[in-house]
Amino acid sequence: MYFRKKSFPYPYLTTSAPTIHPLSMKNYLVLALFALVCNIVTAQTGIDWGTSVDIAPSSFGGQHPRIVVDASGNPIVIWTRSGDESLMFARWNGTGFTAPVKLNDGLTVANASWMGPDIAAKGDTVYVVMKQTPEADTNSHVYLTRSFDGGSTFSIPLRVDYLADSVSRFPTVAVDDAGHPLVAFMKFNNSFLDSRWAVSRSFDYGATFQTDVEASGWSSPGSEVCDCCPGALVSDGATVAMLYRDNRNNIRDTWAGLSTDSGTTFSTGFNLDQNNWNINSCPATGPDGVIVGDTLYSVFMNGASGTLAYLSAFSLSSQTLVSVDPLTGVVPGLSQQNYPRIDHDDRALCVVWRQVLNGESQLALRFTQDITQGLPAGFDVVDGSGIVNADVALANAKVHVVWQDENDGKVKYKLGTYSPVSTGLATPAVGKSVVMAPNPAMDHTIIRLVDHSAFLAEVYGFAGNLVYASTETTMLRLDTSEFQPGTYVVVLKQAGRQWLRKLVVN
């Protein structure tokens, strides 16, 4: 290893703790202990859980799994095998997970339990990014492989970074509304100094990438980023957020660099954390986030007041931090929480994290069907032994969870379902409910809801004039051959809800 700071997760043992309400503390303790003793999943969130499934035998490895869903809401999973530094892939085919395949095509891939390749998807377009090893070699680069059929086939890895004499690590990927990838990575000079986060974006579905731009460095002129902590990239409309752990004179809080021009430039940045955690070694754990409406929600670990996982809410319109709250607070027997991950589907939102209670690792989860109303207090213990890290994906009233299990060296999967509750609000919905491709369109685009249900489609021109309207039973093949080149707004309406999408016609 070539890290100049400590590269192993900090033990995170502390005696200090924030004050929480005694009744809340009792509820959390009883819940956690009940799950631990009975070895079952609690039902605090209203999610009905199935049984855990092994995605593949241990011979395929089981490190650092990541999960997304395809256009039909089926789970797609990547992970790494440490023995030969391979990147593995499997997808749900309707009855089970497919046999794992390697995506690294001869490259050796940087991996560990706390970091590794990343994946993002929009419909059946899937992007996976990886860092070639050895990481410190200037001839080792960041690569992307892509699939346009939900993971049935992938391209050979395509190089993303062009860094001259620099070094890169920790690639992460997001997808914009048109289906193009944005890739972020940590960047250093050739002496492994001047650590910073850079973002490179593509306008041709990953075939080529633009020159990268810096997205970090907002806390002070002399700040660097925490050089052993992965980051996360979030894209929604023209807003792109680069979430990372900062290092300002050993203050290791979580920050976000913000772009309002789809990741072309990053003009400002904000502290999402404000715990002022002062530690002189790198904790090797990074943030994750989603954008729901006007709010950037982020999750991260901070050890300033006990080793806790936090959820913060940041208003993008007012550029103010609305709240920063621990996911559970500190309870007796809880020694650490780490590796939180977050996902959403419209206003439904879910957070998972690893915690250790009375010496036993657990996979914990909090969930709400409407994050604008906040997170309910209860949490589920999805699994109660051998948890290393985890990830989560939401779609179609289903919660997909994967985790690395140190007991048998496998990647585990569990499915949860819930009954959607209507909010009664006819507000524009966000998230992964709509599939529209290709976009930009030449002569047509395919539009459907991921649940394949009926909807009313309306298309408006730049001046607000209605140019098309139709009621569809499952899918719309919109003929754009007679449309003037330009930008249109597509409005889909269904049962008191509506979705707004931008359509570009070339």
Protein Blocks (a to p, Z undefined) as FASTA:
>chain_A
ZZfbdfbdcekiafbdcdddfklmmmmmmmmmmmmmnopacfklopacdddddfbdfklo
jehiaddddfkopacdddddfklopacddddehjaccddddfkgopacdddfkbccdddd
ehjbccdddddddfklmkbccdddddfehomaccddddfbdghjaccehiacdddfkopa
cdddddddfkopaiacdddddfegomaccddddfehklbmkbccdfkbccddddehjbcc
ddddddeehiacdcddddfegolaccbdcdfklnopacfbdehiacddddehjbccdddd
dfknopadddddddfklopafbdcdfkbpaehiabdchiacddehjbccddddddeehia
cddddddfblknopafbdcdfbfghiabdcdddeehiacdddddfklopacddddddddd
dehiacdcedjkbccdddddfkbccdddfklpacddddddfkopafbdcddfkbccddfk
lpccddddddddeehiacddddddZZ
